[in-house]
């Protein structure tokens, strides 16, 4: 993951968006030396949203944990 200051991102935004799009690179943007935002590809973002939705489904997660326990017993 690349880490850049906000001023660096402002000066190179088009190039950075190309990098994120082409090689799925994540870029952390800092402001005053602290992380302020992250640029990720749409595919990465959608994957995160799907993961959050799955993990928020308590019944589904219970089933996953039961399945994992059953596998460990074998």
Order of alpha helices (4+ residues) and beta strands (2+ residues): beta-alpha-beta-beta-alpha-alpha
